Amino acid sequence: CEYYAHEDCKDFAVNDCLETATYVPTKDNSTTSLRHHHHWREGNLPTNSKCAVCRKTCWSSECLAGMRCEWCGITTHSTCRSRVTEDCGFGTLKDIIIPPYAISIPRVADLNKDLILGIGNSMSKRLQISTANSSSTQAADLNLVGTPTNMGPKSPGSMIRSPSAEHPSGGDADSGPSYIEKDPHSRGGGDTYPSPMIQADSVSTAASKTKPSKTPNKGQQDEEEEREIIKVYDGNATYRNGTPRSISVPRQASYNQILEAALRTFHINDDCTKYCITVPIDDVGGDQPLDETMPLKSLRQLSGRILNIYIRYKERGDMDIDYIRVYPGILKTHDGFKVIKVTSSSTTSEVIARALADFGIQNVNAEKYSLVEVLLISNVNYTDRILEPDECPIHVLRQQRKESVRSHRVTRFYLQHKEDPHGPSVSLFVGNLPPGPRTEKQYEKILFQDIFKSDKDLKWDNMDVIYYEHGAMVLVYSDSDRATRAFSILRQAKHDQKQLLVLMLPNIQSQFIPSHVTPLLVFVNVKSGGQQGAELITNFRHLLNPHQVFDLQNGGPLPGLYVFRNIPHYRILACGGDGTVGWVLSCLDNVGQDALCQSPPVGIVPLGTGNDLARVLRWGSGYTGGEEPLALLRDMVEAEEIKLDRWTVVFHQDQDKRIPAATETNTVKSTTGSGSSTKLTQKKAIKPILNQPPPSVALPIAIQEGTTNEDKTEMFVMNNYFGLGLDADICLDFHMAREENPNKFNSRIQAKGYYLKTGIRKMIKKGGLKDFNRDIVLEVDGRRIDLPQLEGIIIMNILSWASGANLWGHEKEDRFSRPTHYDGMLEVVGVTGIVHLGQIQSGIRSAVRLAQGGHVHIRMNNDYPIPVQVDGEPWLQPPCDITIIRSALKATMLRKSKSKIKRRNTEPSVYIPDADDDSKC
């Protein structure tokens, strides 16, 4: 949520950032106009922010100043906010953002919502991994707290948790797990560190402490000896977990001084006369009052060498009255909360009825509402519990105060509809199952019998869709409790030694999306572009609705495409390289038939090495981080739609063209799209290892069985280009090197540097494919092409190759038409050697133009495998016939508009009041 706080100030931060994600509308929203109010946050404004009302600077680096809406980005002074309209228009992204009232998320308890929805903070996860790897010695002394594997089922009595036991403060819910020391007494106060960055700072601080320091003078030593260190527990929860906070008081401190210091360390700014100090006497919460006349002497007698105290709330046994604050939640009301008086005989049902009346909500049945207890301070999980109708809230309050005084002060009670207005349907995406020719019964056996152990309480109500090629499916439950239990089991399950991937999917109500909105579905490959992918996904989730941004590491494009299946019109933004774009398009081919929008236009943020398709569509040679994410999204709004031709590459191998088993052979497997595999034996020739095409880019392979000969056909979809010979050989070398050492290819400079080294090495070696033109027969549109002396053939659909090189050239020839990527024609060119490739890359020469047509056939008459590549995915191909024909699969792309004149935006505010102002930006 981009909310920053000092280490000592974070206990005062209100953790309400999840309110900016989504909320559930009421049932009558289908007949009334939907409104969304600004979600105001104080302070932490971008530099040079200006007030939208008075146009004066409203930011400050000294303190929390100014207000900002988390949705539209408008910034104002606190005094000017009343002059801003109440409704939020979502700023300049209003045409692509999904309004929060159009998304419902599953109601789950005892689980991390960010984890199950797959919207955790990617940057914090990567920082945790890097921190753990770089400081392994320190990590040995740390425990990971609050991760799902350590969280078992919770009983209602154990729902109250002390913030000190997990985190010393609040914070945003996306900051991930925290670290604490194994021995809570090893550092006086048992301090905790809520984030990996703070942990890293603490490690460096600890290292600096080992350096020789100045010897304190005698006065300082005397002052330290005259003070006592006391460990303070705010309740039974912190004592059980061994996570106290430490205070230092003078030896002559009075009872009130100790109490005030103890309250201050837990940031309890309440009347101190409501609290008292007790001394623990056992491990089950037993305590004894501390003598107020001689507190430290009494404490030493009761505690011994280590001084431990409790902060207790003064519960008056003769008082049968207490007060509870009830918040309206998503109910439409102008009041923030109501204070309800409760007694020992008051029940939850009575509190709900009284709260509804005080909020002015008339003519409703109180039995349709529930009271939810929510702890706001935990950044591992929002601890919420629904109170039973006959439960006594006064007993809940007293139990809260006994377990943790601090938790009691940050616990709220919300009103909530018992029934989800969008319905109780919960969808679970399950991946990493075996792909291939399987039936629904086979998948049902894997999940129900092998994993659920035939437990009928975990059986799903409907298996909505099965993605056979990807080994994934979506299970639909009508009960959120059953879905939560099934999620917990599936998350821990494995099949064929592979961990299953499980996500709970949000539910988009397309009827609530305004007609002028064309939502943007964002896919980000966080592994692309070094850290750029992780940074982009964090920024996009902040600017857009978090539930329309998907991490491709969590199940690929399928979860996002399923969530958007009922939206009639939307756009896709793919952040990655050409391989990522091809991945998204191939998944659209498989699942688009079942969606309302079968061919949504796709835009690109180039994060790969070559980014040739992005260059053609004007998205640039590569995202460098210099352009603001907001500007990228604005470009998507103004981009124009354009068609992209797609082609099918068919590899057909007859029996008489197979390489017989010779003196020295390699046996490899060629994986088919249907999940089966056949063995090929081939003579060791150019490469010692055969790298077969990845199944992710392969379409289902048709197996045709003849009477005597087995016929094998493989088909692939081509978007950019196809290479045979020299360029595929270099691509194969690069691919194999990256597979062996992926850490050496974290940037475009490193990747291009390796290409250069490979070219120089092959130039010195002076090998190559000297007989290439005699072994290859090329036909275009049924006409045989006479080949000159060549070492490679490249067939292009787009006019960009190998990071922007123009193979076709700019010269005009009467026998060739002007090539485009939507004219239904392929351009066939040849390269004569490695020097020729270098000249093409440097722009000195172009390739040898051979032909232009819509049907290409290549016959390989050689007796050894030749490197080939389809859209940058290389392998060694045995002799076969290759046919390239236009595919029936269509693709609509987004091309960056030229009409927009860019200028630097000096004001970081996202808010633009109207369309006229938007056009001026």
Secondary structure, 3 states (H helix, E strand, C coil): CCCCCCCCCHHHCCCCHHHHCCCCCCHHHHCCCCCCECCEEECCCCCCCECCCCCCECCCCCCCCCEEECCCCCEECCCCHHHCCCECCCHHHCCCCCCHHHEECCCCCCCCHHHHHCCCCHHHHHHHHHHHHHCHHHHCCEEEECCHHHCCCCCHHHCCCCHHHHCCCCCCCCCCCEEEECCCCCCCCCCEECCHHHHHHHHHHHHHHCCCCCCCCHHHHHHHHCEEEEEEECCHHHHHHCCCEEEEEECCCCHHHHHHHHHHHCCCCCCHHHEEEEEECCCCCCEEECCCCCHHHHHHHHHCCCCEEEEEECCCCCCCEEEEEEECCCCCCCCCCEEEEEECCCCHHHHHHHHHHHCCCCCCCHHHEEEEEEECCCCCCCEEEECCCCCCHHHHHHHHHHHCHHHHHCEEEEEEECCCCCCCCEEEEEECCCCCCCCHHHHHHHHHHHHCCCCHHHCCCEEEEEEHHHCEEEEEECCHHHHHHHHHHHHHCEECCEECEEEEECEECHHHCCCCCCCEEEEECCCCCCCHHHHHHHHHHHHCCHHHEEECCCCCCHHHHHHCCCCCCCEEEEEECHHHHHHHHHHHHHHHHHCCCCCCCEEEEECCCCCHHHHHCCCCCCCCCCCCHHHHHHHHHHCEEEEECCEEEEEEECHHHCCCCCCCEEEEEEECCCCCEEEEEEECCCCCCCCCCCHHHECCCCEEECCCCEEEEEEEEECCEEEEEHHHHHHHHHHHHHHHCHHHCCCHHHHHHHHHHHHHHHHHHCCCCCCHHHHEEEEECCEEECCCCCCEEEEECCCCECCCECCCCCCCCCCCCCCCCCCCCEEEEEECCHHHHHHHHCCCCCCEEEEEECEEEEEECCCCCEEEEECCEEEEECCCEEEEEECCCCEEEEECCCCCCCCCCCCCCCCCCCHHHHHHC
